[in-house]
Amino acid sequence: MHLEYQVYEADFVNAGAASSAIKKTLKQLNVSPQIIKRVVVALYEAEVNAIAHAYGGTIYADIEPDKITLKVVDTGPGIPDIDWAMQEGNSTASPEVRNMGFGAGMGLPNIQKNVDKLNVTSTVGVGTTVEMEVNFV
Amino acid sequence: MKLREISELLNATVRCGEDRLDEEHETAFASDLMSDVLTLGDYNPVILTGLCNMQTIRTCEMGNLDIIVLVRRKKATDEMIEEAEDEGMVVMESDFSMFKACGLLFQNGMQPIF
């Protein structure tokens, strides 16, 4: 099953809508609640990142019998130093993002903890792609 | 502790989920930072927070956390309550500070998750 969702810059009202939709789909597919939680926590962090740090982007989800592959592709400023961004506590979030309860430098590390595979690629001035995979078994 | 007792101790208004007030919950977690709330693994503690916007509800939805106590006189919007009702959540509002709310719950037997 292939799903796609658009997210938009600074659209905090709808932040999480794509993650919520994927959560409902996985529930309907009888994926275990523990796995669903890992998927949606990781995806939600990535979705918020695309809305908070970039100019929006597209979420691609491919659900197979044994795993889900997620790709969040944003157009935005990119991440100059991915290793730095992967460390807990490091953040470039705006005050607005912090007011929404994010921006403490937990997003990418939190994603890492919840997925089986993570690949972050970024080009400064172009955008960032976050690829995640979670196995169902 | 029954959710009803929590609402009484915190002098809280129950905005949605009244039908669940006889449920027992033993643990609580307090944070205004939603990324922290997303690190709780398989636990489902009562969430105390002073962050009051749609992301509060969405974050709890993603984390399978369905009991939210808004502290520091924060009031949920109708839109937040609508979303919370859709998810079957309990949402309460207390005028107490985070410190006072946590202190009262701890004093009366609620446990931390770590």
gemmi code that builds the backbone of each chain (N, CA, C; Angstrom):
import gemmi

chains = {
    "A": [
        ("MET", (0.846, -1.186, 0.000), (0.000, 0.000, 0.000), (0.887, 1.244, 0.000)),
        ("HIS", (0.590, 2.168, -0.900), (1.391, 3.388, -0.980), (0.521, 4.586, -0.614)),
        ("LEU", (1.037, 5.408, 0.309), (0.293, 6.600, 0.744), (1.193, 7.823, 0.643)),
        ("GLU", (0.585, 8.960, 0.347), (1.350, 10.218, 0.280), (0.581, 11.340, 0.958)),
        ("TYR", (1.312, 12.174, 1.661), (0.694, 13.323, 2.334), (1.580, 14.539, 2.140)),
        ("GLN", (0.942, 15.681, 1.960), (1.687, 16.945, 1.868), (1.675, 17.631, 3.235)),
        ("VAL", (2.794, 18.235, 3.599), (2.796, 19.073, 4.803), (3.320, 20.451, 4.417)),
        ("TYR", (2.877, 21.461, 5.165), (3.177, 22.842, 4.780), (3.905, 23.592, 5.880)),
        ("GLU", (4.748, 24.493, 5.472), (5.558, 25.274, 6.408), (4.689, 25.972, 7.453)),
        ("ALA", (5.095, 25.835, 8.703), (4.464, 26.534, 9.835), (2.981, 26.202, 10.029)),
        ("ASP", (2.529, 25.104, 9.412), (1.119, 24.713, 9.533), (0.940, 23.856, 10.788)),
        ("PHE", (1.106, 24.498, 11.940), (1.095, 23.736, 13.193), (-0.285, 23.192, 13.547)),
        ("VAL", (-1.311, 23.854, 13.013), (-2.675, 23.379, 13.311), (-2.855, 21.948, 12.797)),
        ("ASN", (-2.264, 21.677, 11.642), (-2.435, 20.347, 11.054), (-1.243, 19.419, 11.282)),
        ("ALA", (-0.258, 19.889, 12.018), (0.916, 19.039, 12.264), (0.472, 17.775, 12.976)),
        ("GLY", (0.799, 16.655, 12.399), (0.407, 15.376, 12.993), (-0.745, 14.721, 12.252)),
        ("ALA", (-1.348, 15.446, 11.331), (-2.502, 14.879, 10.616), (-2.083, 13.654, 9.791)),
        ("ALA", (-0.924, 13.733, 9.145), (-0.462, 12.593, 8.344), (-0.124, 11.409, 9.242)),
        ("SER", (0.544, 11.688, 10.350), (0.900, 10.613, 11.287), (-0.363, 9.959, 11.835)),
        ("SER", (-1.350, 10.782, 12.110), (-2.622, 10.291, 12.633), (-3.312, 9.388, 11.609)),
        ("ALA", (-3.267, 9.802, 10.348), (-3.898, 9.006, 9.290), (-3.195, 7.653, 9.141)),
        ("ILE", (-1.871, 7.683, 9.222), (-1.118, 6.425, 9.086), (-1.366, 5.530, 10.300)),
        ("LYS", (-1.508, 6.151, 11.462), (-1.826, 5.366, 12.666), (-3.145, 4.605, 12.465)),
        ("LYS", (-4.142, 5.292, 11.940), (-5.450, 4.656, 11.738), (-5.348, 3.521, 10.708)),
        ("THR", (-4.571, 3.767, 9.646), (-4.403, 2.727, 8.629), (-3.733, 1.485, 9.221)),
        ("LEU", (-2.686, 1.689, 10.018), (-1.971, 0.548, 10.610), (-2.873, -0.207, 11.587)),
        ("LYS", (-3.718, 0.531, 12.293), (-4.681, -0.120, 13.204), (-5.617, -1.026, 12.417)),
        ("GLN", (-6.106, -0.493, 11.286), (-7.024, -1.284, 10.456), (-6.340, -2.534, 9.917)),
        ("LEU", (-5.017, -2.440, 9.737), (-4.260, -3.583, 9.219), (-3.830, -4.530, 10.351)),
        ("ASN", (-4.309, -4.241, 11.566), (-4.019, -5.094, 12.725), (-2.542, -5.200, 13.083)),
        ("VAL", (-1.795, -4.155, 12.824), (-0.395, -4.103, 13.269), (-0.430, -3.917, 14.796)),
        ("SER", (0.535, -4.500, 15.507), (0.480, -4.462, 16.976), (0.612, -3.029, 17.497)),
        ("PRO", (-0.068, -2.735, 18.610), (-0.041, -1.365, 19.153), (1.378, -0.875, 19.459)),
        ("GLN", (2.258, -1.760, 19.917), (3.636, -1.357, 20.232), (4.370, -0.889, 18.971)),
        ("ILE", (4.176, -1.632, 17.884), (4.827, -1.266, 16.620), (4.225, 0.035, 16.085)),
        ("ILE", (2.904, 0.139, 16.170), (2.241, 1.355, 15.671), (2.780, 2.570, 16.411)),
        ("LYS", (2.949, 2.429, 17.730), (3.438, 3.563, 18.509), (4.825, 3.980, 18.035)),
        ("ARG", (5.704, 2.997, 17.803), (7.062, 3.337, 17.324), (6.995, 4.061, 15.978)),
        ("VAL", (6.159, 3.555, 15.083), (6.046, 4.162, 13.746), (5.551, 5.599, 13.857)),
        ("VAL", (4.475, 5.792, 14.606), (3.866, 7.125, 14.598), (4.678, 8.144, 15.412)),
        ("VAL", (5.355, 7.683, 16.455), (6.210, 8.620, 17.202), (7.334, 9.120, 16.289)),
        ("ALA", (7.954, 8.192, 15.566), (9.045, 8.583, 14.657), (8.523, 9.484, 13.536)),
        ("LEU", (7.401, 9.084, 12.947), (6.867, 9.856, 11.827), (6.406, 11.236, 12.279)),
        ("TYR", (5.792, 11.292, 13.444), (5.295, 12.569, 13.964), (6.447, 13.538, 14.197)),
        ("GLU", (7.540, 13.042, 14.762), (8.713, 13.901, 14.962), (9.219, 14.418, 13.614)),
        ("ALA", (9.260, 13.528, 12.620), (9.754, 13.939, 11.295), (8.785, 14.910, 10.633)),
        ("GLU", (7.504, 14.659, 10.822), (6.476, 15.544, 10.249), (6.584, 16.945, 10.864)),
        ("VAL", (6.738, 16.990, 12.181), (6.882, 18.291, 12.854), (8.155, 18.984, 12.368)),
        ("ASN", (9.212, 18.222, 12.175), (10.459, 18.816, 11.668), (10.252, 19.498, 10.316)),
        ("ALA", (9.543, 18.805, 9.416), (9.335, 19.363, 8.068), (8.509, 20.650, 8.132)),
        ("ILE", (7.573, 20.681, 9.091), (6.712, 21.861, 9.233), (7.451, 22.992, 9.955)),
        ("ALA", (8.264, 22.603, 10.949), (8.911, 23.602, 11.813), (10.191, 24.169, 11.207)),
        ("HIS", (10.963, 23.306, 10.562), (12.292, 23.738, 10.117), (12.377, 24.000, 8.613)),
        ("ALA", (11.472, 23.388, 7.850), (11.586, 23.489, 6.391), (10.399, 24.253, 5.822)),
        ("TYR", (10.307, 24.255, 4.517), (9.222, 24.974, 3.854), (8.110, 23.994, 3.467)),
        ("GLY", (7.996, 22.939, 4.250), (7.009, 21.900, 3.961), (7.628, 20.776, 3.156)),
        ("GLY", (6.821, 19.802, 2.825), (7.354, 18.672, 2.079), (6.313, 17.595, 1.862)),
        ("THR", (6.803, 16.415, 1.517), (5.913, 15.291, 1.215), (6.310, 14.082, 2.054)),
        ("ILE", (5.303, 13.400, 2.561), (5.528, 12.166, 3.312), (5.082, 11.007, 2.427)),
        ("TYR", (5.967, 10.058, 2.230), (5.653, 8.861, 1.457), (5.677, 7.667, 2.401)),
        ("ALA", (4.628, 6.865, 2.376), (4.592, 5.674, 3.227), (4.319, 4.454, 2.357)),
        ("ASP", (5.129, 3.437, 2.518), (4.901, 2.179, 1.820), (4.744, 1.075, 2.849)),
        ("ILE", (3.558, 0.509, 2.877), (3.258, -0.529, 3.866), (3.301, -1.885, 3.161)),
        ("GLU", (4.174, -2.735, 3.661), (4.291, -4.096, 3.137), (3.861, -5.049, 4.252)),
        ("PRO", (3.720, -6.345, 3.937), (3.259, -7.271, 4.977), (4.166, -7.297, 6.212)),
        ("ASP", (5.463, -7.081, 6.012), (6.390, -7.249, 7.138), (7.045, -5.963, 7.615)),
        ("LYS", (6.767, -4.840, 6.952), (7.424, -3.594, 7.385), (6.746, -2.373, 6.778)),
        ("ILE", (7.081, -1.221, 7.351), (6.653, 0.048, 6.764), (7.900, 0.876, 6.469)),
        ("THR", (7.914, 1.469, 5.287), (9.006, 2.357, 4.909), (8.421, 3.759, 4.769)),
        ("LEU", (9.058, 4.705, 5.436), (8.561, 6.080, 5.428), (9.644, 7.000, 4.908)),
        ("LYS", (9.243, 7.938, 4.086), (10.215, 8.917, 3.581), (9.596, 10.297, 3.726)),
        ("VAL", (10.280, 11.184, 4.444), (9.810, 12.559, 4.590), (10.801, 13.445, 3.828)),
        ("VAL", (10.330, 14.003, 2.730), (11.189, 14.806, 1.860), (10.758, 16.261, 1.986)),
        ("ASP", (11.654, 17.105, 2.494), (11.273, 18.517, 2.599), (12.124, 19.375, 1.682)),
        ("THR", (11.571, 20.537, 1.328), (12.386, 21.567, 0.698), (12.631, 22.587, 1.803)),
        ("GLY", (13.881, 22.945, 1.974), (14.161, 23.848, 3.081), (15.631, 24.179, 3.173)),
        ("PRO", (16.034, 24.662, 4.320), (17.413, 25.122, 4.469), (18.431, 23.987, 4.530)),
        ("GLY", (17.945, 22.768, 4.790), (18.877, 21.651, 4.935), (19.571, 21.675, 6.286)),
        ("ILE", (20.301, 20.582, 6.575), (21.022, 20.467, 7.850), (22.523, 20.465, 7.534)),
        ("PRO", (23.245, 21.511, 7.969), (24.676, 21.574, 7.636), (25.481, 20.446, 8.279)),
        ("ASP", (25.108, 20.044, 9.491), (25.883, 19.030, 10.216), (24.921, 18.013, 10.828)),
        ("ILE", (24.713, 16.915, 10.116), (23.720, 15.925, 10.558), (24.133, 15.282, 11.886)),
        ("ASP", (25.440, 15.016, 12.058), (25.897, 14.408, 13.323), (25.544, 15.303, 14.505)),
        ("TRP", (25.694, 16.599, 14.331), (25.345, 17.567, 15.385), (23.849, 17.507, 15.669)),
        ("ALA", (23.058, 17.470, 14.592), (21.597, 17.465, 14.746), (21.088, 16.179, 15.392)),
        ("MET", (21.859, 15.102, 15.256), (21.434, 13.814, 15.820), (21.677, 13.733, 17.322)),
        ("GLN", (22.424, 14.692, 17.864), (22.705, 14.639, 19.301), (21.579, 15.296, 20.094)),
        ("GLU", (21.195, 14.630, 21.170), (20.130, 15.165, 22.017), (20.489, 16.552, 22.535)),
        ("GLY", (19.555, 17.448, 22.462), (19.759, 18.785, 23.030), (20.154, 19.821, 22.000)),
        ("ASN", (20.578, 19.385, 20.834), (20.974, 20.348, 19.805), (19.765, 20.720, 18.951)),
        ("SER", (19.512, 21.997, 18.845), (18.328, 22.436, 18.100), (18.527, 23.830, 17.535)),
        ("THR", (17.875, 24.067, 16.401), (17.884, 25.416, 15.821), (16.455, 25.971, 15.774)),
        ("ALA", (15.584, 25.406, 16.612), (14.158, 25.746, 16.528), (13.874, 27.201, 16.900)),
        ("SER", (12.850, 27.750, 16.244), (12.418, 29.126, 16.513), (11.602, 29.159, 17.811)),
        ("PRO", (11.434, 30.343, 18.397), (10.584, 30.451, 19.591), (9.170, 29.916, 19.347)),
        ("GLU", (8.659, 30.100, 18.136), (7.308, 29.630, 17.816), (7.228, 28.103, 17.937)),
        ("VAL", (8.264, 27.452, 17.441), (8.308, 25.992, 17.518), (8.398, 25.544, 18.975)),
        ("ARG", (9.192, 26.263, 19.752), (9.333, 25.916, 21.176), (8.004, 26.117, 21.908)),
        ("ASN", (7.262, 27.132, 21.502), (5.954, 27.357, 22.114), (4.972, 26.218, 21.846)),
        ("MET", (5.236, 25.480, 20.782), (4.362, 24.351, 20.463), (4.781, 23.093, 21.223)),
        ("GLY", (5.826, 23.205, 22.038), (6.242, 22.056, 22.845), (7.331, 21.231, 22.198)),
        ("PHE", (7.934, 21.779, 21.127), (9.020, 21.071, 20.446), (10.267, 21.948, 20.457)),
        ("GLY", (11.307, 21.470, 19.763), (12.484, 22.302, 19.618), (13.476, 22.172, 20.748)),
        ("ALA", (13.464, 21.031, 21.432), (14.446, 20.825, 22.500), (15.591, 19.921, 22.054)),
        ("GLY", (15.639, 19.670, 20.746), (16.729, 18.834, 20.253), (16.534, 17.359, 20.544)),
        ("MET", (15.277, 16.944, 20.576), (14.970, 15.537, 20.874), (14.449, 14.795, 19.646)),
        ("GLY", (14.108, 15.519, 18.605), (13.386, 14.929, 17.473), (14.140, 13.815, 16.776)),
        ("LEU", (15.293, 14.147, 16.193), (16.036, 13.117, 15.455), (16.493, 11.976, 16.369)),
        ("PRO", (17.015, 12.268, 17.596), (17.363, 11.152, 18.484), (16.160, 10.274, 18.831)),
        ("ASN", (15.004, 10.894, 18.980), (13.781, 10.144, 19.280), (13.382, 9.255, 18.102)),
        ("ILE", (13.577, 9.787, 16.896), (13.294, 8.975, 15.697), (14.212, 7.753, 15.701)),
        ("GLN", (15.483, 8.007, 15.928), (16.483, 6.924, 15.920), (16.089, 5.782, 16.866)),
        ("LYS", (15.569, 6.145, 18.033), (15.222, 5.130, 19.045), (14.034, 4.276, 18.623)),
        ("ASN", (13.203, 4.799, 17.733), (11.951, 4.106, 17.429), (11.948, 3.326, 16.120)),
        ("VAL", (12.971, 3.493, 15.302), (12.950, 2.826, 13.996), (14.049, 1.770, 13.900)),
        ("ASP", (13.874, 0.853, 12.957), (14.901, -0.178, 12.748), (15.986, 0.316, 11.799)),
        ("LYS", (15.611, 1.191, 10.878), (16.605, 1.772, 9.960), (16.311, 3.254, 9.810)),
        ("LEU", (17.365, 4.066, 9.825), (17.193, 5.510, 9.634), (18.300, 6.029, 8.738)),
        ("ASN", (17.902, 6.823, 7.771), (18.885, 7.458, 6.900), (18.487, 8.915, 6.683)),
        ("VAL", (19.354, 9.819, 7.103), (19.073, 11.251, 6.934), (20.079, 11.805, 5.934)),
        ("THR", (19.571, 12.381, 4.850), (20.449, 13.033, 3.885), (19.973, 14.475, 3.718)),
        ("SER", (20.925, 15.363, 3.513), (20.538, 16.759, 3.457), (21.501, 17.552, 2.586)),
        ("THR", (20.953, 18.494, 1.863), (21.776, 19.421, 1.091), (21.400, 20.831, 1.526)),
        ("VAL", (22.392, 21.549, 1.991), (22.129, 22.909, 2.474), (21.539, 23.752, 1.341)),
        ("GLY", (20.457, 24.434, 1.647), (19.799, 25.290, 0.663), (18.817, 24.553, -0.231)),
        ("VAL", (18.764, 23.246, -0.110), (17.858, 22.459, -0.963), (16.796, 21.741, -0.118)),
        ("GLY", (17.269, 20.966, 0.841), (16.292, 20.262, 1.677), (16.866, 19.019, 2.325)),
        ("THR", (15.985, 18.334, 3.054), (16.381, 17.171, 3.839), (15.441, 16.013, 3.539)),
        ("THR", (16.002, 14.819, 3.486), (15.193, 13.612, 3.336), (15.464, 12.693, 4.517)),
        ("VAL", (14.398, 12.305, 5.184), (14.511, 11.374, 6.311), (13.825, 10.074, 5.902)),
        ("GLU", (14.617, 9.004, 5.816), (14.058, 7.698, 5.452), (14.071, 6.802, 6.678)),
        ("MET", (12.939, 6.169, 6.937), (12.803, 5.343, 8.139), (12.159, 4.015, 7.762)),
        ("GLU", (12.534, 2.998, 8.484), (11.922, 1.692, 8.255), (11.635, 1.050, 9.606)),
        ("VAL", (10.455, 0.500, 9.753), (10.115, -0.222, 10.983), (9.583, -1.597, 10.584)),
        ("ASN", (10.203, -2.636, 11.141), (9.755, -4.009, 10.866), (8.556, -4.327, 11.747)),
        ("PHE", (7.637, -5.110, 11.200), (6.434, -5.455, 11.961), (6.660, -6.660, 12.877)),
        ("VAL", (7.739, -7.391, 12.640), (7.978, -8.562, 13.516), (9.351, -8.451, 14.160)),
    ],
    "B": [
        ("MET", (-5.099, 5.043, 41.710), (-6.032, 6.113, 42.059), (-7.072, 6.263, 40.936)),
        ("LYS", (-8.310, 6.425, 41.335), (-9.345, 6.629, 40.321), (-9.199, 8.036, 39.698)),
        ("LEU", (-9.541, 8.126, 38.425), (-9.453, 9.428, 37.763), (-10.362, 10.454, 38.461)),
        ("ARG", (-11.454, 9.951, 39.030), (-12.360, 10.845, 39.756), (-11.626, 11.498, 40.932)),
        ("GLU", (-10.803, 10.703, 41.639), (-10.049, 11.242, 42.774), (-9.044, 12.292, 42.304)),
        ("ILE", (-8.434, 12.016, 41.147), (-7.481, 12.988, 40.591), (-8.198, 14.313, 40.328)),
        ("SER", (-9.376, 14.219, 39.731), (-10.101, 15.461, 39.409), (-10.485, 16.199, 40.693)),
        ("GLU", (-10.809, 15.434, 41.757), (-11.190, 16.083, 43.024), (-9.973, 16.718, 43.696)),
        ("LEU", (-8.856, 15.964, 43.736), (-7.644, 16.491, 44.378), (-7.165, 17.772, 43.708)),
        ("LEU", (-7.313, 17.803, 42.387), (-6.797, 18.954, 41.634), (-7.877, 20.006, 41.386)),
        ("ASN", (-9.044, 19.767, 42.001), (-10.171, 20.687, 41.820), (-10.370, 20.976, 40.325)),
        ("ALA", (-10.321, 19.891, 39.552), (-10.271, 20.037, 38.098), (-11.646, 19.937, 37.464)),
        ("THR", (-11.770, 20.610, 36.346), (-12.966, 20.491, 35.514), (-12.704, 19.405, 34.486)),
        ("VAL", (-13.589, 18.441, 34.399), (-13.423, 17.384, 33.396), (-14.096, 17.849, 32.114)),
        ("ARG", (-13.294, 18.047, 31.073), (-13.842, 18.564, 29.810), (-14.356, 17.463, 28.898)),
        ("CYS", (-13.715, 16.282, 28.967), (-14.248, 15.150, 28.205), (-13.749, 13.849, 28.818)),
        ("GLY", (-14.481, 12.784, 28.559), (-14.117, 11.473, 29.095), (-14.703, 11.201, 30.463)),
        ("GLU", (-15.806, 11.884, 30.814), (-16.446, 11.694, 32.138), (-16.778, 10.234, 32.401)),
        ("ASP", (-17.079, 9.497, 31.342), (-17.477, 8.094, 31.517), (-16.314, 7.203, 31.950)),
        ("ARG", (-15.109, 7.755, 31.979), (-13.942, 6.934, 32.349), (-13.431, 7.232, 33.760)),
        ("LEU", (-14.155, 8.046, 34.511), (-13.614, 8.528, 35.786), (-13.448, 7.446, 36.852)),
        ("ASP", (-14.039, 6.276, 36.646), (-13.841, 5.199, 37.622), (-12.618, 4.345, 37.299)),
        ("GLU", (-11.929, 4.663, 36.219), (-10.700, 3.922, 35.877), (-9.591, 4.216, 36.880)),
        ("GLU", (-8.800, 3.192, 37.142), (-7.672, 3.337, 38.074), (-6.381, 3.599, 37.295)),
        ("HIS", (-5.599, 4.559, 37.733), (-4.289, 4.802, 37.143), (-3.276, 5.014, 38.257)),
        ("GLU", (-2.111, 4.402, 38.127), (-1.126, 4.429, 39.210), (0.034, 5.385, 38.952)),
        ("THR", (0.244, 5.769, 37.681), (1.441, 6.550, 37.363), (1.093, 7.860, 36.662)),
        ("ALA", (2.003, 8.815, 36.804), (1.816, 10.102, 36.138), (3.167, 10.601, 35.627)),
        ("PHE", (3.091, 11.490, 34.637), (4.293, 12.096, 34.052), (3.952, 13.548, 33.751)),
        ("ALA", (4.868, 14.445, 34.107), (4.594, 15.870, 33.922), (5.655, 16.495, 33.031)),
        ("SER", (5.217, 17.182, 31.981), (6.171, 17.873, 31.105), (5.437, 18.868, 30.219)),
        ("ASP", (6.118, 19.959, 29.917), (5.591, 20.880, 28.910), (6.235, 20.612, 27.553)),
        ("LEU", (7.159, 19.681, 27.541), (7.901, 19.396, 26.311), (7.339, 18.140, 25.659)),
        ("MET", (6.783, 18.312, 24.475), (6.100, 17.191, 23.836), (7.064, 16.101, 23.382)),
        ("SER", (8.299, 16.471, 23.036), (9.258, 15.433, 22.661), (9.570, 14.521, 23.845)),
        ("ASP", (9.532, 15.057, 25.057), (9.714, 14.217, 26.251), (8.545, 13.266, 26.417)),
        ("VAL", (7.364, 13.789, 26.153), (6.159, 12.973, 26.275), (6.211, 11.799, 25.283)),
        ("LEU", (6.914, 12.019, 24.175), (7.010, 10.961, 23.157), (8.085, 9.920, 23.454)),
        ("THR", (8.759, 10.042, 24.588), (9.833, 9.080, 24.900), (9.384, 8.040, 25.923)),
        ("LEU", (8.084, 7.950, 26.190), (7.635, 7.134, 27.320), (7.416, 5.662, 27.006)),
        ("GLY", (7.744, 5.242, 25.812), (7.640, 3.819, 25.482), (6.229, 3.295, 25.645)),
        ("ASP", (6.092, 2.146, 26.287), (4.777, 1.503, 26.369), (3.939, 1.967, 27.558)),
        ("TYR", (4.464, 2.877, 28.359), (3.693, 3.353, 29.508), (2.522, 4.225, 29.057)),
        ("ASN", (1.494, 4.266, 29.886), (0.373, 5.178, 29.645), (0.069, 5.936, 30.934)),
        ("PRO", (1.013, 6.782, 31.383), (0.761, 7.530, 32.608), (-0.228, 8.671, 32.363)),
        ("VAL", (-0.798, 9.169, 33.441), (-1.575, 10.413, 33.368), (-0.571, 11.512, 33.004)),
        ("ILE", (-0.897, 12.320, 32.002), (0.008, 13.386, 31.562), (-0.437, 14.717, 32.162)),
        ("LEU", (0.457, 15.338, 32.911), (0.196, 16.699, 33.402), (1.028, 17.652, 32.566)),
        ("THR", (0.379, 18.668, 32.021), (1.126, 19.610, 31.180), (0.506, 21.003, 31.224)),
        ("GLY", (1.352, 21.983, 31.041), (0.876, 23.359, 30.933), (0.863, 23.792, 29.481)),
        ("LEU", (1.262, 22.865, 28.582), (1.214, 23.189, 27.155), (-0.204, 22.920, 26.679)),
        ("CYS", (-0.842, 23.942, 26.149), (-2.258, 23.805, 25.816), (-2.504, 24.248, 24.385)),
        ("ASN", (-2.310, 23.348, 23.445), (-2.658, 23.623, 22.056), (-2.914, 22.289, 21.360)),
        ("MET", (-3.193, 22.340, 20.075), (-3.537, 21.101, 19.363), (-2.426, 20.054, 19.458)),
        ("GLN", (-1.187, 20.544, 19.564), (-0.078, 19.568, 19.615), (-0.101, 18.748, 20.896)),
        ("THR", (-0.695, 19.296, 21.959), (-0.837, 18.525, 23.196), (-1.676, 17.276, 22.922)),
        ("ILE", (-2.788, 17.487, 22.244), (-3.691, 16.365, 21.951), (-3.049, 15.418, 20.943)),
        ("ARG", (-2.458, 15.995, 19.879), (-1.862, 15.161, 18.824), (-0.720, 14.326, 19.374)),
        ("THR", (0.113, 14.967, 20.211), (1.260, 14.240, 20.761), (0.776, 13.066, 21.606)),
        ("CYS", (-0.242, 13.299, 22.415), (-0.761, 12.213, 23.256), (-1.392, 11.127, 22.398)),
        ("GLU", (-2.022, 11.550, 21.305), (-2.592, 10.551, 20.386), (-1.479, 9.655, 19.826)),
        ("MET", (-0.380, 10.273, 19.395), (0.726, 9.499, 18.810), (1.354, 8.580, 19.847)),
        ("GLY", (1.381, 9.045, 21.091), (2.035, 8.257, 22.130), (1.102, 7.305, 22.865)),
        ("ASN", (-0.132, 7.118, 22.346), (-1.133, 6.280, 23.034), (-1.321, 6.709, 24.489)),
        ("LEU", (-1.332, 8.001, 24.712), (-1.517, 8.541, 26.067), (-2.892, 9.191, 26.070)),
        ("ASP", (-3.773, 8.729, 26.937), (-5.145, 9.204, 26.764), (-5.753, 9.876, 27.994)),
        ("ILE", (-4.912, 10.246, 28.953), (-5.429, 11.023, 30.079), (-4.560, 12.263, 30.246)),
        ("ILE", (-5.149, 13.422, 30.036), (-4.396, 14.675, 30.042), (-4.960, 15.612, 31.107)),
        ("VAL", (-4.081, 16.116, 31.957), (-4.487, 17.137, 32.922), (-3.773, 18.432, 32.552)),
        ("LEU", (-4.534, 19.435, 32.153), (-3.958, 20.743, 31.839), (-3.868, 21.527, 33.141)),
        ("VAL", (-2.684, 22.023, 33.453), (-2.484, 22.747, 34.717), (-2.280, 24.245, 34.424)),
        ("ARG", (-2.038, 25.008, 35.500), (-1.751, 26.455, 35.393), (-2.868, 27.242, 34.711)),
        ("ARG", (-4.126, 26.866, 35.013), (-5.288, 27.597, 34.495), (-5.428, 27.538, 32.978)),
        ("LYS", (-4.781, 26.576, 32.346), (-4.892, 26.480, 30.886), (-6.243, 25.863, 30.522)),
        ("LYS", (-6.865, 26.421, 29.505), (-8.181, 25.929, 29.082), (-8.088, 25.396, 27.654)),
        ("ALA", (-8.579, 24.179, 27.473), (-8.558, 23.577, 26.141), (-9.569, 24.277, 25.231)),
        ("THR", (-9.210, 24.428, 23.965), (-10.164, 25.000, 23.003), (-11.191, 23.929, 22.622)),
        ("ASP", (-12.300, 24.362, 22.064), (-13.323, 23.408, 21.622), (-12.753, 22.446, 20.584)),
        ("GLU", (-11.869, 22.980, 19.736), (-11.245, 22.147, 18.701), (-10.407, 21.032, 19.344)),
        ("MET", (-9.673, 21.390, 20.400), (-8.873, 20.377, 21.114), (-9.773, 19.309, 21.723)),
        ("ILE", (-10.884, 19.757, 22.313), (-11.795, 18.800, 22.971), (-12.444, 17.874, 21.941)),
        ("GLU", (-12.779, 18.459, 20.793), (-13.379, 17.651, 19.727), (-12.424, 16.523, 19.314)),
        ("GLU", (-11.167, 16.899, 19.109), (-10.144, 15.908, 18.708), (-9.952, 14.872, 19.825)),
        ("ALA", (-9.901, 15.350, 21.076), (-9.696, 14.445, 22.216), (-10.868, 13.473, 22.348)),
        ("GLU", (-12.069, 13.975, 22.120), (-13.255, 13.104, 22.189), (-13.191, 12.027, 21.110)),
        ("ASP", (-12.759, 12.432, 19.920), (-12.621, 11.461, 18.822), (-11.665, 10.340, 19.209)),
        ("GLU", (-10.677, 10.672, 20.014), (-9.664, 9.681, 20.407), (-10.024, 8.982, 21.717)),
        ("GLY", (-11.179, 9.312, 22.281), (-11.619, 8.667, 23.525), (-10.805, 9.073, 24.743)),
        ("MET", (-10.230, 10.275, 24.692), (-9.359, 10.723, 25.787), (-10.146, 11.334, 26.950)),
        ("VAL", (-9.467, 11.400, 28.100), (-9.974, 12.161, 29.234), (-9.159, 13.453, 29.291)),
        ("VAL", (-9.811, 14.598, 29.318), (-9.100, 15.869, 29.461), (-9.670, 16.630, 30.657)),
        ("MET", (-8.779, 16.996, 31.585), (-9.186, 17.801, 32.748), (-8.408, 19.107, 32.746)),
        ("GLU", (-8.991, 20.111, 33.406), (-8.308, 21.408, 33.545), (-8.232, 21.759, 35.028)),
        ("SER", (-7.029, 22.087, 35.487), (-6.844, 22.483, 36.886), (-6.215, 23.875, 36.937)),
        ("ASP", (-6.639, 24.656, 37.901), (-6.041, 25.988, 38.064), (-4.714, 25.920, 38.808)),
        ("PHE", (-4.392, 24.741, 39.360), (-3.173, 24.635, 40.161), (-1.913, 24.699, 39.296)),
        ("SER", (-0.821, 25.111, 39.909), (0.469, 25.092, 39.215), (0.892, 23.645, 38.992)),
        ("MET", (1.830, 23.462, 38.092), (2.363, 22.115, 37.842), (2.912, 21.531, 39.143)),
        ("PHE", (3.650, 22.350, 39.898), (4.278, 21.884, 41.148), (3.218, 21.404, 42.136)),
        ("LYS", (2.195, 22.209, 42.316), (1.154, 21.859, 43.286), (0.384, 20.604, 42.835)),
        ("ALA", (0.056, 20.559, 41.560), (-0.693, 19.407, 41.043), (0.117, 18.120, 41.226)),
        ("CYS", (1.396, 18.165, 40.848), (2.251, 16.976, 40.987), (2.400, 16.603, 42.463)),
        ("GLY", (2.606, 17.618, 43.298), (2.803, 17.365, 44.724), (1.601, 16.677, 45.338)),
        ("LEU", (0.411, 17.154, 45.011), (-0.816, 16.572, 45.565), (-0.989, 15.124, 45.106)),
        ("LEU", (-0.719, 14.872, 43.833), (-0.897, 13.509, 43.318), (0.145, 12.572, 43.937)),
        ("PHE", (1.365, 13.023, 44.068), (2.440, 12.202, 44.651), (2.123, 11.893, 46.120)),
        ("GLN", (1.699, 12.923, 46.824), (1.357, 12.797, 48.252), (0.234, 11.769, 48.464)),
        ("ASN", (-0.608, 11.652, 47.462), (-1.749, 10.753, 47.612), (-1.539, 9.399, 46.916)),
        ("GLY", (-0.306, 9.131, 46.539), (0.011, 7.775, 46.095), (0.287, 7.564, 44.634)),
        ("MET", (0.142, 8.583, 43.801), (0.492, 8.387, 42.384), (2.001, 8.207, 42.278)),
        ("GLN", (2.411, 7.334, 41.375), (3.832, 6.991, 41.254), (4.432, 7.593, 39.984)),
        ("PRO", (5.721, 7.909, 40.037), (6.400, 8.309, 38.788), (6.706, 7.062, 37.958)),
        ("ILE", (6.961, 7.234, 36.657), (7.337, 6.044, 35.860), (8.848, 5.854, 35.848)),
        ("PHE", (9.591, 6.866, 36.242), (11.037, 6.679, 36.490), (11.512, 7.792, 37.379)),
    ],
}
model = gemmi.Model(1)
for chain_id, residues in chains.items():
    chain = gemmi.Chain(chain_id)
    for i, (resn, *xyz) in enumerate(residues, 1):
        res = gemmi.Residue()
        res.name, res.seqid = resn, gemmi.SeqId(i, " ")
        for name, pos in zip(("N", "CA", "C"), xyz):
            atom = gemmi.Atom()
            atom.name, atom.element = name, gemmi.Element(name[0])
            atom.pos, atom.b_iso = gemmi.Position(*pos), 0.0
            res.add_atom(atom)
        chain.add_residue(res)
    model.add_chain(chain)
structure = gemmi.Structure()
structure.add_model(model)
structure.setup_entities()
